[in-house]
Amino acid sequence: MQNRMKQKTRRRSREALSLLLIALPGILYLLINNYGPMLGIFIAFKNFSYAKGIWGSPWCGLDNFKFLFITDDAWIITRNTLLYNLAFIVIGTCISLVFAILLSELGECLRGKLFQSALLFPHLLSWVVVAYLVYALLNASNGFINNSVFPALGIEPFDWYAAPSAWPVILVLVYLWKNAGYNAIVYMASIAGIDKEIFEAAKIDGASKMKQIFAITLPMLRPTITIMTLMSIGRIFYSDFGLFYQTPMDSGTLFKVTQTIDTYVYRGLMEQGDVGMSSAAGVYQSMVGFVLVMAANYIVRKKDPDNALF
């Protein structure tokens, strides 16, 4: 009996070792890429000097954080980062759900595959390419809109890169064009997992397609929507650098509506070389994101425990 138990234990150990070896590359990547850089948190509290290194640089307390928040731009960059991300979460989720439902209705036909590929393609483009596509549309001198669309409508050419009021809408549209299709794929995978017999039963009972969507599809997608939203809230103090830096072509006229925490830190690092301030901004973003995820998850757990992350 004991020998049999020992054999089972050894067999389980060998199986566990095999699984661990399979997961080892991913674990190493996670440790090196995600946890290793966390040692750099010390830089946020030091007056960093390249000559002295991380450990030799003198401590400066919270001076790097003070520098980040006492500037005149502190309110602008915080407001822009928060409002843009809120718009991306709310509008992006709605658009992605619409795309996912429409594509799922097409099923496995060729048209469905074609539209799915067309929606996913923009996500594969780099922000440099997207920025020049936007520039080809909005360029004041030879852009497509100013040279082709506006003359046909009898509208005077417009200098888009000198009009801050237009860019909140432009940035949201560009973000949706690039990312909504990719997020829709995630929701499509969830829709594919819904038991088709539920829809057949609803159809027999006389439920219309819209009734099926609101009574079956959307409630079934609630766990996925909750998880995606919670993950997005965790990065609400981060911004897509390429969207806010590359797309406006680094136009100084547009800084008031395109400057976010990430672009502000990048420009400060490139112009002043202040590594400590950049590190402080990263710590600030991580801490706020952690607090927001914990708070949002706490609310979800109180309202709907089954859909909470933990």
N, C-alpha and C positions, 0 to 999 in steps of 0.2 A: 504493500500500500504506500509506504513511504517512498519507495523507488519510483512508483508511478507518479506520485506528486512531484518528485524532483524532476522527472522527465517533462511533465507539463510546465513546470516553472522554467526549465531551460529552454523549452520550445517557445514559450511566450517571450523570454528574454531575447532569443534570437530574432523573433519577429519584430520586437520593439526596436532592436538594434538596426535591423534592415530599414524600418520606417524612419528611424533617426538619421541614418546615412542618406536616405533619399531627401529628407528635409534639410540636411546640413548646409547645402549651398544657399538656400533661402534664409536660413537662420544666420549664417555668416554675413550675408548681404544686409540683413536687418540690423545686426550688431554694428557693422562697420559704417553703414550709410545713415542709420537713424539714431543709434545710441552713442557711437563714438564721438560725433561732433558735439554732443551735449557737454563734454568737458570744456568746450569753448565758452560756456556760460560765465566763466571767471573774467573773460575779457570785458564784459559789460560793467564790471565794478573796478576796472583798472584803467589807468592812463597809459594805454598801450604804446609801446615803443618797439619797432622792428629790431633795433639793435639789442635791446635787453630781453626780448622774447616775452612769452606769456607769463612765466613765473617770475621773471626778473623785473617786470614793469611794476611801478608803484601803484598801490591801491588808491582809489579816488572816491570810494563810497558810492553815492547816488548821483554824482555830478553828471555822468553821461545821460541819465534819465532826465535830469533837470534841463539839460541842453535840448533834449528832444521835445520837451513840453513848454518851455518858456518862449519859444519862437513865435512869431506872429502867424506862422503857417500851421501851427499845431491844430487849431480848430478846423481849418479848411481840409487838411489831409485826413483827419479823423472823420469828419462829416462825409467827405467823398467816399472813403473806404467803406463806411457803414452803409450809406444809402445805395451805392452801386451794388454791393453784395446782397442787400435786401431785395433790390429789384431783380437781380439775377436769380435769387432763390425762388421768389414768388412767381415772376413772369416765366422764368425758365422752366420751373416745374409744370406750370399749366401748359406751356407750349409743347414740352416733351411728352406729357400725357396725351395731348391731342394727336401728336404724330404717332405715338405708340399704338393708340386705339385704331387710328385710321389704317396704319400698316398691318396691324393684326387682322383687320377685316378683309384685307386683300388676300390673306393666307399665303400659300406657297406658290402662287402664280408668278409668272415672269415679271409682270408689272410690279408686284410687291418687292421682288428682289432688286429690281432696277431702282425703285424709289428709295429702298433701304440703303443701297450703295450710294445714291446721290446725297442722301442726308448725312451719311457717315463721312463722305469724302472731305468736307471742309475741316473736320476735326483732325485730319491727317496732315493738313497744311501747316507750315511753320508761320509764326506771327510776322516774320519778315515778308513772306509772300502775301499774306493777308493785308499787311500794311500797304504794299504797293498796289494791290487790287483796289483797295479803298482809295488810294491816291489817284489811280487811273479813273475812278468815278468822280472824285470831288475836286481834282486839280482845277484851280481857277482859270488857267490859260488854255489848256487843251483837255480837260476832263470830259468824260462822256455826258454827265448831267448838264454841265454848262454849255457844251457845244452841240448836243443833240436833243436832249429832253427839254431844257428851258426854252430854246428858240422855237421849238414846235408848239409850246404852250404860250408863247408870247411873254416870257418872264426874263428879266434882265439877269445876266451872269452874276454869280454870288461867290464871294471869297470864303469858302467853308473853313479854311485853316486860320481865319482871323475872326471867326464868329463863335465865341464860347457858348452862347445860348443854344446852339444846335448840337453840340457834342454829347450831352447826356443821352439824347435820343440815338445818335449815331453809335455811340459805344454800346448801348444796350442792344441795338439791332445787330451789330457786328458780333457781339458775344453770342446772341441767340443763333445766328446763322452758323457760327462755328461749333457750338457745343450742344445745341438742342437735339440734334440728330443722334449724337453719341449717347446722351442721357436717355433718349427714347429707346435705344437698344436694350438698356437695363430694364425698363418697364415692359418692353415687349417680351423679354424672357420671363418676367413674372406673369404676364397675361397667358403665355404659353403653358404655364403650370396650372392654370385654373381648369378644373374638371369640366370638359365640354358637355357632360350630361346635365349640368346645372343650366347652361344656356338652352339646351334642347327642351328641358322641362319648362323653363320660362317661356319659350316660344310656343309650346303647346298650350300653355295657360293664357296665351294671347298678349304677352308682353312685347311691346315694340322694341326696336333696336335701341332707341334712346333710353327706354325704361331698363333694358338689360345693362346698359352702360352705367347708369346711376345706381341701380339696385344690386348689381352683381360685380361688374368689373372694378369700379372705383373702390367699393368696400374691400374687395379682395386685394387691391393694390395698397391698401392703407399701411401694412407693415413695411413694404418697400419704400413708400413715400416718406414714412416716418424716419427710417434709417438714413435715407439719402438727405433728408432735411437736417437731421442731427449732425451728420458729417459735414454738411455745408456750413452750419452754424459754427462748428469748430474752427473753420477757416474764414470767418466773417471779417476778421481784422487783417486778412491777407488779400492781396489783389493779384490778378493775372498781369504780371509785369509786361508781357508783350502787348497786351491790349491797351494799357495805359501809357506805355512808353513808345512802342513802335508805331501803333496805328495813328496817333496824332502827329507823327513825325517829329517828336520832341519840340513842338512849337511852343515857345515861351508865352505867346499870347493866350494859349489854352490852359496854362498851368492852374488857373483858378478852378477849372472843372475837370481836369485830367490828373492833377497831382494827388497821389495816394501815399500811404505810409511807405510802401515798397519803393516807389519811384523817388520819393523824397530822400529816403535813406541812400539809394543808389547815387543820386546826384550829389548828396553830401559827401559820400565816400569818394567819388571820382574827383570832386572839386577840392575837398579839404583833406581827404585821406584819413578821416576820423574813424578808425576801426572800432573804438570803444562805443561811440554813439550808435553805429550800425548794429553792433552786438546787443546793445541795450534795447533797440527797437525790436530785434528778433525775440528777445526775452519777453518784452512787453506783449507782443503779438501772441506768443505761445501761452503766456499766463492767462490772458484775456480769453483766448480760444478754449483753454482748459476749463475755465470757470463757466463759460457760456454752455459748453457741452454738458457739464455736470448739472447746471441749472435746468437746461432744456430736458435732459434725460430724467431729472427728478420730477418735473412737471408731467412728462409723458408717463412715468411710472405711477404717478398718483391717479392720472386719468385713465390710462390704459396699460396696465402692467405687462400684458403680453407683447406689446410692441416696443418696449423700452430696450435700449442697448444692453443694460446691465442693471 
